[in-house]
Structure formats: C-alpha cells, structure tokens
Amino acid sequence: MIRLRIQVSHRLGRWLVLTDTPHPDCRECEGDGGIEYPYGDDDGEYAGSNWEPCGCWNENHRWRLLPLPRLPRLLRRRGRDPWGPHGYSNEPPF
C-alpha cells in the first residue's frame, strides 16, 4: 500500500512531487524506512554506518506534479536580513 505525501524537490529544478512514505507501523524498521547498521574500524572505533532500505517503502516512487516558479529577484532575501541570521529581531517591540 502506498502512503503519499507532498514534497518540494530540487533535483531537476523546483518541482512539487508526490512521494511514498514508510509504513508507520512496520515491525522491521519501526516507520523509519530502513535499518541502520553502524560499523567500526579495526580499533573498534565508529567508522560510519550502512543503510538498508525496508520493504515497506520504495524511495524511488516519485511523481512530479508541477514546476514551481522562482521568486522575482526583488522578493529574494539575500544580503542584509532585518530579522537577523536566525529569524529573530534584536529590536525592542515598541
């Protein structure tokens, strides 16, 4: 059974896409979509992890719905941001 969600993809431009999602009640992956296997090097230190996708989800099921337009140059926020780098203003509220 396919469980769909809407996402914005930047793979081939900005597109609105429908994607498959992992089954939330899967007993193998517990809704994560796969199982992570950490591994170590010869000293026993963490060296990375492998990801094995679960059978309840196919990450390649994507359907492009429509292209999203780019914002006009005047509306793009670049350079000085009045709200600061974190989206908060340092000005008093009055």
C-alpha positions as CSV (number, residue, x, y, z in Angstrom):
1,M,0.0,0.0,0.0
2,I,1.4,3.4,-1.0
3,R,1.2,6.3,1.5
4,L,1.7,9.6,-0.3
5,R,3.0,12.9,0.9
6,I,3.7,16.2,-0.9
7,Q,7.3,17.5,-1.1
8,V,9.3,20.1,-2.9
9,S,12.1,18.6,-4.9
10,H,15.2,20.5,-6.1
11,R,16.6,17.6,-8.2
12,L,15.7,18.9,-11.7
13,G,14.6,22.5,-10.8
14,R,11.9,23.2,-8.2
15,W,9.1,20.8,-8.5
16,L,6.1,19.8,-6.4
17,V,6.2,16.0,-6.1
18,L,4.3,13.1,-4.6
19,T,6.5,10.6,-2.7
20,D,5.9,7.3,-1.0
21,T,6.4,7.2,2.8
22,P,7.4,4.3,5.1
23,H,4.7,2.4,6.8
24,P,4.4,3.9,10.3
25,D,3.6,0.5,11.9
26,C,6.3,-1.6,10.2
27,R,7.8,-4.1,12.7
28,E,11.2,-4.3,10.9
29,C,12.0,-0.6,10.6
30,E,9.6,1.0,13.1
31,G,8.5,3.6,10.5
32,D,12.0,4.8,9.6
33,G,12.0,3.3,6.1
34,G,15.2,1.3,6.7
35,I,17.6,-0.2,9.2
36,E,20.9,1.5,10.0
37,Y,23.9,-0.8,10.7
38,P,26.8,1.1,12.4
39,Y,30.2,-0.4,11.9
40,G,33.7,0.2,13.3
41,D,37.3,0.1,12.1
42,D,40.0,-2.3,13.2
43,D,40.4,-0.4,16.5
44,G,36.7,-0.7,17.4
45,E,36.0,3.0,16.8
46,Y,32.9,4.1,15.0
47,A,33.7,4.4,11.3
48,G,30.3,5.0,9.7
49,S,27.0,3.2,9.1
50,N,25.3,1.4,6.3
51,W,21.6,1.9,5.5
52,E,19.4,-1.0,4.3
53,P,16.0,0.1,3.0
54,C,13.0,-1.7,4.3
55,G,10.5,-3.5,2.1
56,C,7.6,-1.3,3.3
57,W,8.9,1.7,1.4
58,N,10.2,2.4,-2.0
59,E,12.1,5.7,-2.1
60,N,12.1,5.7,-5.9
61,H,8.3,6.2,-6.1
62,R,8.1,9.8,-7.0
63,W,5.6,11.6,-9.3
64,R,6.3,15.2,-10.5
65,L,3.1,17.2,-10.2
66,L,4.0,20.7,-11.4
67,P,7.0,23.0,-11.6
68,L,7.3,25.8,-9.0
69,P,8.1,29.3,-10.2
70,R,11.2,31.1,-9.0
71,L,10.6,34.2,-6.8
72,P,11.2,37.5,-8.5
73,R,14.6,39.0,-7.8
74,L,13.2,41.7,-5.6
75,L,11.5,39.2,-3.3
76,R,14.5,37.0,-2.7
77,R,16.2,37.5,0.7
78,R,19.9,37.9,0.2
79,G,22.4,40.1,1.9
80,R,21.1,42.0,5.0
81,D,18.2,40.5,6.7
82,P,16.3,42.8,9.1
83,W,15.4,39.8,11.3
84,G,19.0,38.7,11.7
85,P,20.5,35.3,10.8
86,H,18.2,33.3,13.0
87,G,14.9,34.9,12.1
88,Y,14.6,37.0,15.3
89,S,14.8,40.7,15.6
90,N,17.1,42.3,18.1
91,E,14.9,45.5,18.2
92,P,12.6,46.2,21.1
93,P,8.9,45.5,20.5
94,F,7.8,49.2,20.6
